[in-house]
Amino acid sequence: MDNLLDTYLNGLGLQGDAGLTTGQQAAANILNMRASDGSFPANPETLTGGTGAGEWRPTPPAFAPMATPWLGAVTPFTLKDPTRFRMPPPPSLSSGRYVRDYNEVKTLGSINSTARTQAQTDLALFYSDNFLALWERTLRGIADTNISNIGDSARLFALANLATADAIITAWDGKRLYHFWRPITAIQNGNDGGNPRTAGDATWLPQIPTNTPPYPEYPSGANNLTGAMTRTLERFFGNKMTFSVFSAFVNKKKTYQRFSDMADDVVVVRIYQGIHFRTADVVGGGTGRASRTWPSPTSCGRCTT
């Protein structure tokens, strides 16, 4: 990898450049600072959850243990502690909120749903792309279109990615703590939840059966990430701005006029996909917005728009 980078930099005539040297030193300092942050432990925990009502367990088709269970204990970048914005527990299985969430995703998130509209199905498929890749792609497009100064562009990328990193750490803290079951488990075992208002269906599958992520449901990581990213962009540009999102999953582009509109879409698509309850999406988005890196409003001083 180093040889490829050297070849690339030589082709640009940048080897030995003072700015490049400064950047490399800064990167080395950050790597040293983060060397003991708790990420990628040598002997990671294997978490398979439990079998009780409400407890997460591996889901079809891979039945894999929880991915990166250590992530919620990683030292944050800008927060003092991963628990600073820890969310309250998910709704109890006997609550009215859980019943509403359960029946909503059971109806709208099913592979055979007759209640989900074509527009809702299309939106769910659009956002079946990898969220990290989708957001970095979107961020690059926003910077290319709206920022003319490389310093402002670098600042935007730093702020957005620090905020989203801490949002994901916060989300995994909640996932590991509450280990709440996914809709596929909840609905297939609905008759065992102790609530007669959540009728089970042993044959129920989400819209894309292979799309249920291998980790607990609450809160929604996609919404944590999106909440942090859209809030950072709002504070950089303001909420109202035309921007586009490209989904590699369907090879299509979607254009928005407000960052908040995209955040709203990400809340509902996880329901249409059949992989989240609404409360996890709403709480995830709110927690992500709280994980932003700026304590007070700021803006880009040299943007083109």
Backbone bond lengths (Angstrom), bond angles and torsions (degrees), N, CA, C in turn:
res aa  C-N    CA-C-N  psi(-1)  N-CA   C-N-CA  omega(-1)  CA-C   N-CA-C  phi
1 M - - - 1.455 - - 1.523 111.33 -
2 D 1.357 116.84 -41.43 1.463 120.27 179.01 1.525 110.89 -63.46
3 N 1.350 117.26 -38.98 1.459 120.37 179.51 1.524 111.22 -64.52
4 L 1.339 116.32 -40.13 1.458 120.22 177.87 1.525 110.61 -63.52
5 L 1.328 116.14 -42.52 1.457 120.03 179.02 1.525 110.68 -64.20
6 D 1.328 116.60 -43.16 1.463 119.80 179.67 1.527 110.90 -61.57
7 T 1.332 115.46 -42.59 1.466 119.41 178.82 1.526 111.27 -61.61
8 Y 1.336 114.99 -43.19 1.464 119.76 179.77 1.527 110.99 -63.20
9 L 1.336 117.25 -45.63 1.461 120.89 -178.82 1.522 111.50 -67.14
10 N 1.325 116.81 -37.07 1.461 119.73 176.70 1.520 110.98 -62.36
11 G 1.335 115.41 -38.46 1.461 119.68 178.72 1.515 112.46 -63.87
12 L 1.323 116.09 -29.96 1.467 120.65 177.96 1.527 112.01 -88.70
13 G 1.332 115.77 -5.14 1.459 118.68 -178.69 1.514 113.43 73.12
14 L 1.346 117.00 28.07 1.466 120.56 -173.88 1.525 113.54 -103.83
15 Q 1.329 118.37 -8.20 1.461 117.99 -179.82 1.538 109.46 -61.70
16 G 1.329 115.71 130.80 1.455 120.63 -178.01 1.516 114.02 86.22
17 D 1.337 117.02 -2.91 1.465 120.33 178.75 1.528 110.26 -64.69
18 A 1.343 116.88 136.96 1.468 120.75 -176.38 1.523 111.96 -62.73
19 G 1.318 116.27 -39.77 1.465 119.22 178.78 1.505 111.95 -64.92
20 L 1.332 115.95 -40.65 1.464 120.24 177.97 1.526 110.49 -63.13
21 T 1.315 117.12 -43.30 1.465 121.28 179.41 1.525 111.01 -60.87
22 T 1.325 116.29 -42.46 1.466 120.61 178.10 1.519 110.69 -62.55
23 G 1.325 116.66 -43.08 1.462 120.42 179.18 1.514 112.45 -63.84
24 Q 1.334 116.50 -40.44 1.460 120.30 178.77 1.525 111.22 -65.15
25 Q 1.311 116.60 -38.37 1.458 119.80 178.57 1.519 111.00 -67.76
26 A 1.325 116.41 -40.77 1.469 120.13 177.53 1.525 110.51 -61.70
27 A 1.332 116.53 -42.46 1.461 120.38 178.81 1.528 110.89 -63.23
28 A 1.315 116.69 -42.02 1.462 120.40 178.79 1.520 111.08 -62.90
29 N 1.325 117.10 -39.43 1.464 120.88 179.03 1.523 111.30 -64.82
30 I 1.329 115.83 -40.50 1.471 119.37 179.35 1.524 110.23 -66.01
31 L 1.329 117.49 -43.00 1.465 120.72 178.66 1.528 110.98 -60.34
32 N 1.321 116.43 -40.79 1.468 119.82 177.58 1.527 111.05 -65.09
33 M 1.320 115.91 -41.44 1.457 120.72 -178.45 1.532 111.11 -65.12
34 R 1.345 116.82 -33.96 1.452 121.28 -175.77 1.534 112.23 -95.41
35 A 1.318 118.33 7.13 1.469 121.34 -174.02 1.521 113.05 -60.36
36 S 1.317 118.32 -29.49 1.470 121.72 -177.62 1.530 111.03 -120.15
37 D 1.337 116.64 40.45 1.465 120.22 -175.22 1.521 113.52 -87.62
38 G 1.340 116.89 0.99 1.468 120.21 178.11 1.511 114.64 94.39
39 S 1.324 118.01 -2.00 1.459 120.01 -179.56 1.525 111.12 -83.19
40 F 1.325 115.57 148.52 1.455 123.84 177.86 1.537 112.91 48.93
41 P 1.331 116.70 59.24 1.472 119.49 179.61 1.522 111.45 -63.80
42 A 1.323 115.49 154.89 1.464 120.92 -177.56 1.529 111.99 -65.19
43 N 1.327 116.65 -36.27 1.464 120.86 -179.18 1.529 109.61 -126.13
44 P 1.325 117.17 75.73 1.467 120.25 -175.31 1.526 112.53 -66.74
45 E 1.302 114.35 149.08 1.465 121.36 176.63 1.524 110.31 -63.95
46 T 1.315 116.73 144.02 1.465 122.09 170.48 1.519 107.58 -104.79
47 L 1.319 116.28 112.71 1.466 120.87 -175.10 1.520 109.66 -112.87
48 T 1.319 115.71 121.94 1.464 120.61 178.04 1.524 111.89 -118.09
49 G 1.319 117.23 10.17 1.459 120.52 174.54 1.512 113.45 72.76
50 G 1.346 114.28 -146.20 1.459 119.95 -177.79 1.512 110.73 -142.03
51 T 1.315 115.95 -178.23 1.468 120.78 -177.29 1.519 112.63 -114.54
52 G 1.336 116.85 2.54 1.455 120.00 179.49 1.520 112.19 -76.56
53 A 1.335 116.16 163.27 1.468 121.22 178.24 1.525 109.92 -58.80
54 G 1.311 116.53 127.65 1.451 121.57 178.62 1.514 114.43 91.21
55 E 1.336 117.77 -9.62 1.464 120.69 -176.94 1.524 111.24 -90.16
56 W 1.351 114.89 135.91 1.461 119.17 176.31 1.520 110.75 -66.86
57 R 1.303 114.54 147.55 1.456 122.34 172.65 1.535 107.34 -149.20
58 P 1.342 118.97 159.94 1.461 120.87 -179.87 1.524 112.18 -53.57
59 T 1.329 115.48 141.98 1.457 121.58 -173.67 1.530 111.82 -113.93
60 P 1.335 116.37 157.31 1.473 120.74 177.37 1.533 109.98 -63.55
61 P 1.340 118.38 156.55 1.469 125.28 0.40 1.529 113.57 -91.23
62 A 1.335 118.18 -16.07 1.468 119.74 -173.66 1.524 113.01 -85.70
63 F 1.344 117.36 -23.98 1.461 122.04 -176.69 1.529 111.12 51.51
64 A 1.336 115.45 44.86 1.464 121.73 -177.08 1.521 111.00 -83.45
65 P 1.332 118.10 148.96 1.469 120.19 173.90 1.519 110.29 -66.05
66 M 1.317 115.95 171.33 1.464 120.45 -177.05 1.525 111.09 -59.23
67 A 1.321 116.39 130.61 1.460 121.55 176.34 1.529 109.99 -74.98
68 T 1.312 116.66 135.02 1.472 125.13 176.82 1.534 113.29 43.51
69 P 1.325 119.29 57.80 1.463 120.27 -179.16 1.522 113.21 -62.49
70 W 1.330 116.94 -17.90 1.464 122.88 -179.72 1.529 113.42 -78.70
71 L 1.329 117.54 -12.02 1.466 120.98 -169.84 1.527 113.00 -61.78
72 G 1.327 117.70 -34.28 1.455 120.68 -178.65 1.511 114.41 -69.78
73 A 1.330 117.79 -11.09 1.465 121.58 179.05 1.523 112.21 -105.27
74 V 1.333 117.66 4.51 1.462 121.32 178.96 1.531 109.64 -69.22
75 T 1.321 116.73 142.11 1.466 120.92 177.50 1.521 109.79 -62.12
76 P 1.334 118.62 123.41 1.467 119.91 -179.81 1.528 111.62 -67.50
77 F 1.319 115.90 167.28 1.461 121.56 179.36 1.527 111.41 -87.31
78 T 1.320 117.46 -41.03 1.469 120.39 -175.29 1.516 113.41 -122.39
79 L 1.328 117.84 -15.41 1.459 121.37 177.75 1.528 109.44 -90.12
80 K 1.309 116.08 153.66 1.459 119.80 178.83 1.524 111.71 -73.31
81 D 1.342 116.10 -27.76 1.454 119.88 -173.89 1.522 108.60 -156.61
82 P 1.331 119.18 146.12 1.468 120.55 178.54 1.521 113.82 -60.97
83 T 1.334 116.54 -20.43 1.471 119.90 -177.18 1.527 112.99 -92.34
84 R 1.323 117.75 3.33 1.473 119.56 -174.80 1.524 111.88 -56.52
85 F 1.329 117.03 -40.62 1.461 120.99 179.71 1.521 111.16 -113.12
86 R 1.338 115.95 33.93 1.462 119.35 -179.82 1.522 110.03 -59.60
87 M 1.317 116.18 131.16 1.453 122.76 -177.71 1.522 111.64 -81.90
88 P 1.349 118.22 157.74 1.473 120.34 175.96 1.520 109.82 -67.23
89 P 1.320 117.88 168.71 1.469 120.25 -179.23 1.525 111.68 -63.11
90 P 1.319 117.32 159.44 1.471 120.35 174.24 1.525 110.01 -66.61
91 P 1.325 117.80 163.75 1.470 120.23 179.50 1.528 111.67 -58.62
92 S 1.300 116.10 144.08 1.461 119.47 176.59 1.527 109.35 -68.54
93 L 1.333 115.81 154.79 1.459 120.39 -177.32 1.519 113.10 -65.64
94 S 1.317 116.97 -16.06 1.472 120.54 -179.99 1.528 112.66 -94.99
95 S 1.332 117.59 -1.98 1.469 121.11 -174.23 1.523 111.82 -83.00
96 G 1.326 113.94 154.71 1.456 119.79 175.89 1.518 112.02 -63.89
97 R 1.322 117.15 -35.13 1.467 120.00 179.60 1.517 110.60 -62.95
98 Y 1.325 116.69 -42.70 1.460 119.11 179.65 1.529 110.66 -64.77
99 V 1.319 116.93 -40.57 1.467 120.14 178.67 1.532 110.32 -60.12
100 R 1.348 116.97 -43.64 1.463 120.13 178.82 1.531 111.27 -64.48
101 D 1.325 115.64 -45.28 1.464 119.41 178.90 1.528 111.25 -61.50
102 Y 1.313 115.90 -44.10 1.465 122.48 -177.70 1.527 111.07 -60.70
103 N 1.318 115.66 -51.02 1.463 119.43 -176.44 1.528 112.02 -71.20
104 E 1.331 116.98 -28.36 1.463 119.86 176.71 1.525 110.88 -65.73
105 V 1.328 117.05 -51.47 1.460 118.78 -177.54 1.531 110.69 -71.87
106 K 1.291 117.57 -31.25 1.463 120.78 176.55 1.526 110.37 -60.72
107 T 1.334 115.96 -38.83 1.459 121.13 -177.92 1.525 112.49 -81.82
108 L 1.337 116.35 -48.84 1.465 120.48 -172.02 1.531 113.67 -89.52
109 G 1.331 117.36 -20.85 1.454 119.88 -175.83 1.510 115.01 -99.89
110 S 1.300 117.75 2.45 1.464 121.52 -176.65 1.526 111.96 -72.95
111 I 1.316 115.86 148.02 1.461 120.55 176.39 1.524 111.06 -61.80
112 N 1.321 116.36 -27.89 1.469 120.92 -178.46 1.518 112.68 -108.93
113 S 1.325 118.02 23.65 1.457 121.17 -175.04 1.530 111.98 -60.12
114 T 1.326 115.25 131.37 1.465 120.95 172.51 1.525 110.72 -101.73
115 A 1.340 116.71 -5.68 1.467 120.94 179.57 1.524 111.74 -92.27
116 R 1.334 117.19 -26.63 1.467 121.08 179.92 1.523 109.53 -73.12
117 T 1.335 116.46 129.15 1.456 120.49 -179.94 1.524 110.90 -77.41
118 Q 1.322 116.52 166.95 1.463 120.16 177.50 1.519 110.74 -63.38
119 A 1.335 116.45 -37.47 1.470 120.16 178.72 1.529 110.56 -63.69
120 Q 1.319 117.53 -39.12 1.466 121.12 178.01 1.525 111.10 -68.19
121 T 1.316 116.80 -39.34 1.458 120.74 177.03 1.525 110.52 -63.73
122 D 1.326 116.33 -44.04 1.467 120.70 179.99 1.525 111.21 -62.73
123 L 1.336 116.63 -40.01 1.464 120.43 179.20 1.526 110.43 -65.10
124 A 1.324 115.97 -41.10 1.468 120.14 178.99 1.524 111.00 -63.39
125 L 1.309 117.38 -41.33 1.457 120.90 178.58 1.528 111.30 -66.97
126 F 1.323 116.96 -39.58 1.465 121.37 178.66 1.520 110.40 -57.17
127 Y 1.335 116.45 -44.05 1.461 120.97 -177.67 1.527 113.32 -92.88
128 S 1.324 116.42 24.31 1.459 120.27 171.68 1.519 111.27 -89.92
129 D 1.326 116.68 3.37 1.461 122.16 174.82 1.532 109.52 -69.87
130 N 1.326 117.24 162.83 1.460 121.80 173.71 1.530 108.81 -64.39
131 F 1.328 117.62 123.28 1.466 120.12 -171.82 1.521 113.08 -68.56
132 L 1.317 117.64 -35.37 1.460 119.43 178.32 1.531 110.37 -63.90
133 A 1.332 116.22 -46.13 1.460 119.86 179.24 1.523 111.14 -66.02
134 L 1.333 116.72 -41.94 1.457 120.71 -179.63 1.526 111.31 -60.41
135 W 1.339 116.45 -43.01 1.458 119.49 -176.67 1.524 112.16 -73.10
136 E 1.323 118.01 -38.50 1.464 119.00 177.64 1.524 110.59 -65.17
137 R 1.318 116.62 -37.81 1.465 121.61 175.67 1.526 110.12 -62.44
138 T 1.322 116.30 -43.59 1.460 120.89 179.98 1.525 111.13 -65.86
139 L 1.318 116.21 -42.21 1.458 120.80 -179.54 1.524 110.99 -62.85
140 R 1.329 116.75 -41.11 1.465 119.55 177.75 1.527 111.22 -62.22
141 G 1.327 116.63 -41.59 1.456 120.24 179.02 1.519 112.42 -64.11
142 I 1.325 116.42 -41.05 1.461 120.85 179.04 1.526 110.33 -64.35
143 A 1.328 116.37 -44.09 1.466 119.93 -179.81 1.529 110.86 -65.29
144 D 1.329 117.57 -44.30 1.465 120.81 -178.92 1.528 111.61 -61.37
145 T 1.323 115.87 -37.20 1.463 120.53 -175.06 1.520 112.97 -82.19
146 N 1.322 117.89 -31.21 1.462 120.20 -167.02 1.523 115.83 -118.28
147 I 1.327 117.86 -7.49 1.466 119.31 -177.14 1.523 109.30 -124.27
148 S 1.325 116.09 128.11 1.463 120.99 -178.20 1.529 112.73 -101.79
149 N 1.331 117.38 -12.45 1.458 121.64 -176.12 1.528 109.55 -108.08
150 I 1.335 117.23 127.64 1.458 120.53 -175.53 1.525 111.92 -65.31
151 G 1.342 117.22 -29.17 1.461 119.85 177.51 1.516 111.92 -66.46
152 D 1.341 116.56 -42.24 1.464 120.05 177.49 1.523 110.74 -66.52
153 S 1.333 116.08 -37.03 1.461 119.83 178.46 1.528 110.75 -63.78
154 A 1.333 116.16 -45.36 1.468 119.78 178.81 1.524 110.90 -61.92
155 R 1.321 115.78 -39.31 1.473 120.56 179.90 1.526 110.65 -63.89
156 L 1.332 117.19 -42.41 1.462 120.56 178.28 1.524 110.79 -61.50
157 F 1.322 117.29 -46.85 1.466 120.32 -179.50 1.523 111.19 -62.44
158 A 1.329 116.62 -40.41 1.465 119.56 179.59 1.520 110.96 -64.30
159 L 1.321 117.23 -48.75 1.460 120.89 -177.86 1.529 111.64 -63.87
160 A 1.327 116.03 -44.96 1.460 119.76 -177.32 1.528 111.19 -65.25
161 N 1.325 117.39 -42.87 1.453 119.62 -176.26 1.523 113.04 -76.94
162 L 1.322 118.26 -30.38 1.464 119.52 173.16 1.525 110.03 -66.31
163 A 1.326 116.07 -42.87 1.466 119.72 179.45 1.521 111.47 -62.93
164 T 1.336 116.84 -44.47 1.460 118.87 -177.53 1.527 111.76 -72.09
165 A 1.331 117.09 -33.48 1.469 118.86 175.97 1.522 110.55 -60.70
166 D 1.333 116.79 -45.92 1.461 119.76 179.68 1.519 111.52 -68.21
167 A 1.342 117.02 -32.56 1.463 119.92 177.39 1.525 110.85 -65.24
168 I 1.318 117.23 -40.88 1.465 120.67 179.60 1.522 110.71 -68.42
169 I 1.329 117.06 -40.04 1.469 119.97 175.47 1.524 109.94 -59.58
170 T 1.329 116.55 -44.15 1.465 121.33 178.26 1.522 111.06 -61.51
171 A 1.335 116.45 -42.41 1.464 120.12 179.42 1.520 111.15 -62.17
172 W 1.329 117.31 -43.15 1.475 119.77 -178.53 1.526 112.08 -70.28
173 D 1.317 116.37 -29.37 1.464 118.61 172.90 1.525 109.51 -59.27
174 G 1.341 116.57 -44.82 1.458 120.59 178.99 1.519 112.71 -68.40
175 K 1.316 116.86 -41.08 1.461 120.25 -179.88 1.530 111.00 -61.62
176 R 1.331 115.38 -44.64 1.465 119.56 -178.70 1.527 110.95 -68.42
177 L 1.327 116.53 -37.51 1.461 120.68 -177.26 1.520 111.92 -70.65
178 Y 1.332 117.14 -47.04 1.466 120.58 -171.72 1.530 113.25 -95.11
179 H 1.335 117.91 -21.21 1.478 125.10 179.05 1.539 111.97 32.81
180 F 1.340 115.01 59.22 1.468 121.17 -176.67 1.528 110.04 -86.58
181 W 1.333 115.31 144.00 1.453 119.60 -173.92 1.519 113.78 -71.90
182 R 1.334 114.59 154.61 1.453 123.14 177.78 1.528 110.14 -79.86
183 P 1.354 117.38 157.77 1.462 119.45 178.41 1.528 114.35 -54.18
184 I 1.340 118.15 -37.64 1.460 118.68 -178.61 1.528 110.81 -61.64
185 T 1.333 116.85 -38.31 1.470 120.58 178.18 1.522 110.10 -73.86
186 A 1.328 116.01 -44.18 1.466 120.49 -177.45 1.522 111.70 -61.53
187 I 1.321 116.88 -44.45 1.466 120.41 -174.66 1.522 111.10 -76.82
188 Q 1.320 117.45 -40.17 1.464 119.03 177.34 1.527 111.82 -65.89
189 N 1.344 116.10 -23.91 1.466 120.83 178.90 1.526 111.54 -115.21
190 G 1.320 116.64 24.65 1.454 121.25 -174.78 1.512 114.41 -58.93
191 N 1.300 117.63 -31.44 1.468 120.47 -179.46 1.512 112.66 -74.04
192 D 1.343 116.79 -9.99 1.462 120.68 -179.59 1.523 112.34 -101.75
193 G 1.341 117.00 5.00 1.459 120.76 -176.20 1.512 114.12 -85.51
194 G 1.329 117.48 -3.75 1.456 120.34 178.30 1.512 114.05 78.86
195 N 1.329 117.96 11.60 1.466 120.95 -179.30 1.525 108.56 -127.07
196 P 1.331 117.98 112.33 1.470 120.47 -177.46 1.526 113.27 -65.47
197 R 1.356 117.08 -12.96 1.477 119.87 -179.78 1.527 112.39 -86.76
198 T 1.327 117.47 -0.77 1.462 120.82 176.53 1.526 108.51 -118.35
199 A 1.321 114.77 78.06 1.461 119.94 -178.11 1.517 110.13 -66.53
200 G 1.326 116.41 133.79 1.447 121.43 -177.78 1.518 113.20 -83.45
201 D 1.331 114.83 161.32 1.465 121.92 175.78 1.526 106.67 -145.35
202 A 1.329 116.32 103.18 1.461 121.36 -174.44 1.526 113.07 -66.11
203 T 1.335 117.77 -14.02 1.465 120.63 -178.23 1.530 112.27 -103.21
204 W 1.329 117.20 1.85 1.475 119.87 -174.78 1.524 111.81 -66.16
205 L 1.342 115.71 137.39 1.458 122.25 175.25 1.524 109.36 -134.44
206 P 1.328 117.48 149.23 1.470 120.48 176.57 1.523 110.96 -71.39
207 Q 1.342 115.65 170.19 1.467 120.50 -175.97 1.532 112.41 -52.65
208 I 1.344 116.27 -45.55 1.465 120.55 175.22 1.531 106.57 -116.20
209 P 1.331 118.50 101.20 1.474 121.10 -172.28 1.527 114.18 -57.23
210 T 1.336 117.97 -25.17 1.464 120.73 -177.80 1.524 112.85 -91.61
211 N 1.337 117.24 5.28 1.465 120.74 -168.99 1.524 114.76 -100.09
212 T 1.333 118.99 -2.16 1.457 120.26 -179.32 1.528 109.86 -73.19
213 P 1.343 117.94 120.15 1.473 120.42 -175.90 1.530 111.81 -67.52
214 P 1.333 117.89 152.08 1.472 121.74 -177.70 1.527 113.55 -86.50
215 Y 1.303 116.32 61.06 1.464 121.63 174.31 1.517 108.87 -163.72
216 P 1.330 117.80 163.03 1.463 120.82 -175.24 1.529 113.75 -57.24
217 E 1.323 114.84 160.78 1.463 122.19 -169.91 1.516 114.95 -79.87
218 Y 1.327 118.02 -35.66 1.471 121.45 -167.52 1.516 111.26 -111.23
219 P 1.354 116.95 127.12 1.462 129.52 -3.68 1.522 110.77 -86.78
220 S 1.315 116.84 178.20 1.455 122.17 179.53 1.524 110.83 -76.38
221 G 1.341 116.51 118.26 1.460 120.38 178.14 1.518 112.11 -66.51
222 A 1.333 117.42 -38.52 1.464 120.70 179.08 1.516 111.22 -61.16
223 N 1.326 116.62 -38.04 1.459 119.98 179.55 1.528 112.10 -77.73
224 N 1.334 117.46 -33.01 1.466 119.55 172.65 1.528 109.89 -58.71
225 L 1.336 115.43 -49.25 1.456 121.27 180.00 1.525 110.66 -60.91
226 T 1.334 116.44 -48.31 1.463 120.96 -177.68 1.520 111.53 -65.28
227 G 1.328 117.44 -38.62 1.460 120.48 177.98 1.518 111.92 -61.49
228 A 1.334 116.20 -43.72 1.465 120.24 179.46 1.521 111.10 -67.45
229 M 1.321 116.66 -42.31 1.464 120.90 -177.52 1.527 111.16 -67.83
230 T 1.324 117.48 -48.11 1.466 119.01 -177.77 1.525 111.36 -67.79
231 R 1.321 117.25 -35.29 1.472 119.23 178.53 1.526 110.81 -66.82
232 T 1.332 116.68 -39.81 1.464 119.78 176.72 1.520 110.70 -62.73
233 L 1.323 116.71 -43.86 1.463 120.46 -179.96 1.533 111.58 -66.51
234 E 1.329 116.62 -36.72 1.469 120.02 176.38 1.518 110.94 -60.54
235 R 1.311 116.68 -40.45 1.459 120.21 -176.99 1.528 111.97 -79.45
236 F 1.297 115.81 -15.09 1.463 120.19 177.05 1.535 110.96 -88.65
237 F 1.339 116.45 -44.77 1.460 121.71 -174.21 1.522 114.33 -113.58
238 G 1.342 117.70 -17.89 1.462 120.43 -165.02 1.522 108.51 95.54
239 N 1.315 117.96 159.38 1.457 120.86 -173.68 1.527 112.85 -70.72
240 K 1.329 117.09 -36.92 1.461 120.52 -173.32 1.525 110.52 -89.26
241 M 1.329 116.21 110.00 1.455 121.43 178.09 1.521 109.23 -163.10
242 T 1.304 117.69 136.45 1.465 121.23 178.88 1.531 109.72 -77.42
243 F 1.318 115.62 128.18 1.465 120.53 177.48 1.519 108.57 -152.32
244 S 1.320 116.23 161.25 1.460 121.13 -176.88 1.522 111.23 -121.13
245 V 1.318 114.32 150.63 1.464 122.77 177.43 1.525 106.92 -123.27
246 F 1.328 116.51 131.71 1.462 120.46 178.42 1.523 109.56 -110.68
247 S 1.334 115.51 130.51 1.465 121.31 176.78 1.514 109.91 -104.63
248 A 1.325 116.34 116.59 1.458 120.19 176.21 1.525 111.28 -71.09
249 F 1.339 117.08 -20.33 1.464 120.97 -178.07 1.526 110.87 -65.88
250 V 1.341 116.73 -39.19 1.469 120.82 -179.77 1.529 111.97 -115.28
251 N 1.351 116.83 -0.42 1.468 121.91 179.90 1.534 111.63 57.27
252 K 1.338 115.06 46.56 1.457 120.32 -179.41 1.524 109.95 -136.73
253 K 1.330 114.85 159.62 1.459 121.98 179.10 1.521 109.59 -115.52
254 K 1.319 116.21 143.72 1.462 122.58 177.10 1.524 108.01 -127.41
255 T 1.333 116.59 133.58 1.460 121.43 -177.25 1.515 110.72 -108.80
256 Y 1.327 115.30 135.78 1.463 122.32 179.37 1.531 110.05 -119.04
257 Q 1.328 114.65 159.15 1.465 121.48 175.83 1.523 112.20 -108.80
258 R 1.318 116.59 -14.28 1.465 122.02 179.89 1.523 109.48 -142.03
259 F 1.326 116.70 142.59 1.463 120.40 176.34 1.524 110.71 -65.04
260 S 1.319 116.51 -35.04 1.466 120.15 -179.10 1.523 111.68 -64.92
261 D 1.346 117.65 -28.36 1.465 119.81 178.92 1.529 110.84 -67.71
262 M 1.309 116.56 -38.91 1.465 119.10 176.47 1.524 110.32 -65.60
263 A 1.328 116.76 -42.64 1.463 120.13 178.64 1.528 110.86 -58.99
264 D 1.326 116.73 -40.18 1.473 120.77 178.10 1.527 110.84 -63.88
265 D 1.329 117.02 -40.26 1.464 120.31 179.32 1.521 111.64 -63.02
266 V 1.321 116.50 -40.39 1.458 119.69 -176.86 1.532 110.95 -67.10
267 V 1.328 117.57 -28.72 1.470 120.32 175.36 1.529 110.02 -62.20
268 V 1.324 117.25 -49.41 1.470 119.34 -172.47 1.527 113.00 -80.73
269 V 1.350 117.91 -27.80 1.470 117.18 -176.03 1.519 112.03 -66.02
270 R 1.324 117.59 -30.85 1.461 118.63 -179.44 1.541 110.99 -69.16
271 I 1.328 115.75 -24.45 1.468 120.33 173.49 1.522 109.16 -74.27
272 Y 1.348 116.38 -47.84 1.471 120.26 179.24 1.524 111.55 -60.74
273 Q 1.316 117.15 -32.05 1.465 120.64 178.57 1.529 112.00 -74.59
274 G 1.336 115.73 -17.22 1.462 119.96 179.08 1.508 114.14 80.65
275 I 1.342 117.73 22.79 1.468 118.91 -176.57 1.523 113.75 -116.71
276 H 1.350 118.10 -4.67 1.461 120.67 179.39 1.527 111.37 -143.26
277 F 1.327 114.39 150.70 1.450 121.05 167.41 1.532 108.20 -85.86
278 R 1.323 116.83 152.45 1.463 120.93 -175.50 1.529 112.20 -57.96
279 T 1.314 118.36 -40.79 1.465 120.18 -177.24 1.519 111.27 -59.69
280 A 1.324 118.13 -40.31 1.466 120.93 178.60 1.517 111.16 -62.80
281 D 1.339 117.14 -35.94 1.463 121.43 179.19 1.521 111.29 -69.86
282 V 1.324 115.90 -46.67 1.472 120.44 -178.23 1.531 110.47 -65.47
283 V 1.328 116.46 -46.40 1.466 120.34 179.69 1.526 110.37 -64.91
284 G 1.329 117.32 -40.79 1.453 120.40 178.40 1.515 112.54 -60.54
285 G 1.331 116.57 -45.22 1.456 120.15 179.08 1.514 112.40 -62.62
286 G 1.322 116.37 -42.02 1.464 120.11 179.57 1.510 112.41 -66.74
287 T 1.331 116.43 -39.19 1.461 120.08 178.60 1.526 110.75 -66.73
288 G 1.337 116.36 -40.28 1.449 119.97 177.85 1.517 112.71 -61.90
289 R 1.312 116.46 -39.78 1.469 119.85 178.03 1.525 110.58 -65.11
290 A 1.306 117.24 -33.49 1.463 120.28 178.83 1.517 111.73 -72.49
291 S 1.339 117.44 -21.20 1.462 121.55 -176.29 1.530 112.96 -86.11
292 R 1.320 118.07 9.00 1.464 120.54 -179.84 1.533 109.86 -59.86
293 T 1.318 116.55 161.72 1.457 120.52 -172.99 1.517 113.87 -92.38
294 W 1.323 119.08 -10.48 1.458 119.77 -174.38 1.526 111.52 -102.16
295 P 1.322 119.14 127.82 1.457 120.72 177.83 1.518 112.90 -78.45
296 S 1.328 117.95 -17.82 1.465 120.58 -179.59 1.512 109.00 -144.37
297 P 1.356 118.24 157.72 1.464 120.53 -176.35 1.524 110.90 -59.50
298 T 1.312 114.75 143.24 1.453 121.08 175.31 1.522 107.40 -147.01
299 S 1.315 118.15 175.76 1.438 120.32 -178.93 1.511 110.43 -153.88
300 C 1.289 114.72 167.28 1.455 120.32 176.31 1.517 108.92 -82.41
301 G 1.327 117.33 122.17 1.451 119.81 -174.31 1.504 114.52 -84.06
302 R 1.350 117.64 -13.72 1.457 119.02 -175.22 1.526 111.73 -130.32
303 C 1.337 117.00 30.60 1.447 119.66 179.29 1.511 110.24 -79.19
304 T 1.339 116.50 156.96 1.446 120.15 -177.99 1.526 111.36 -80.67
305 T 1.342 117.43 -18.97 1.455 120.81 176.62 1.515 109.08 -135.89
